[in-house]
Amino acid sequence: MAGQTRGEEKFKFSQMAAGQGERDGSFWLGRCFRDGEGCQKGLNRANDNFLRSSEQGNVWAMSNVGALLDEFDPERWRRWGLAAARGNCWPVFRDVVEQVVLFSIMDMEVLLSCLRLDKLCKDT
């Protein structure tokens, strides 16, 4: 569209799709609000759209709801668990790997658990 940036176009079409009840439209609208793409950044509005999309079954939205929560909030892990059960293991796997690196955990059992989780993600 002439005169619009890519972000503005993404925001416009995401709004239209979300307005029609399309789960992926709500997901992408959440991404626009999260990143300030084509609109003013707003994490509450991002979370509202991610929640709407996740309630419609979008696993990436489930992961994003979890990512916006505090790492000590049990709801974060519940959301990531729901996403993992539906085939999106990446957020959980990434978080475990970050913890291993952050705390210099060299426990072989932890590393093996990471590898098993990675295999599970690839198998689903």
N, C-alpha and C positions, 0 to 999 in steps of 0.2 A: 504494500500500500504506500502510495506516494506520501512523503512527509512524516511517516511513522518509523520509529526504530523497530528493530526486531523484538526488543523487549515489550514495547507498546503493543505490537501485533499479537505477541504471545498472550499478553494480559487480556487484550480485547477478546480473542477467540476462546481463551480459557473461561472468561466470565460468561460468554454466551453458552458454552457447553455446560458449565456448572449450573447456570440458570435453567437449563433444560433437564437437570437431574443426572447428567452424565458423570459417572464416578471418576473417570480420568480427567474430565474438565475440572472437577473439584481438586483433584490431586495437583494438576498443573497450576491452578489458581493459587493453591497453597504455596507452591514453589515460588511463584511470582511474588507473593507477599513476604515469604521468608527471605528472599534474596533482593527484594526491592527492584524487581525487573518489570519495568513499564508502569510502576506504581510506587507509592511510598511504602517503605519497609514496615511491616507490622506482624510481629510474631504471634499475637493473639488471633489475628485474622488468618494467618497461615495455619495455626493449630485448628481453628474452627473448620477450615476447608479440608485439612488432612483427616480430621475426625469424621467429617461427612463422607469422604471418600473411603475411609477404612471401614465404616459401617456398611458400605456397599460392597466390600470385599477386596479393595485394592491393597495388596500386600506392601507395596512401596509406601503408601500412605500410612499404613500401620507402623512401618519402620520410622517414618518421619515424625509421627506422633511421639514415639519413644525417644527419638533423638532430641526433641525439644524439652524433654523432662530432665530433671536433676538426676545425676547418676545414682543417687541413693534412694530415689523414689521407686518403690516396688512396681508401680504402674508402668514405668519405663521397661522393666524386664518382662512384664506381662505382655505388653504390646509387641516387644521384639519376639517373644515366644510365640505369639499368634502368627506373626509374619513368618517365623522360621517353620512353624508347623505347616504353612502353606507354600513353602519353598524358597523363602527369602531369608537365608541364613547370614547374609553378609554383615548386617549391623552387629550381630552377636559375635561373629567370628572376628571382625575388626576390633571390637571392644576388648575381647580377650587378648588378642595380639598386642594391643596398646598397653594393657595391664602388664603383660609379660615384659615388654620393653621398659615401661615406666618403672617397674619395681625390680627390674633385673632378676626376674624369677627364672631360675635355671632348673627347676624341678622337672624331671623327665616326664612325670605323669601329666603335668600341666601342658607341656609341649605335645605329648601324645594326644591329649584331649583336643587340642587345637587342630591337629591333623585329622582326627576322626570327624570333627565338626566340618572341616573343609571338605572331606570326602562325602559326608552326608549332604552338604549343599550341592555338590556336583552331581550326586545321584538323584536328586529330586527334580 
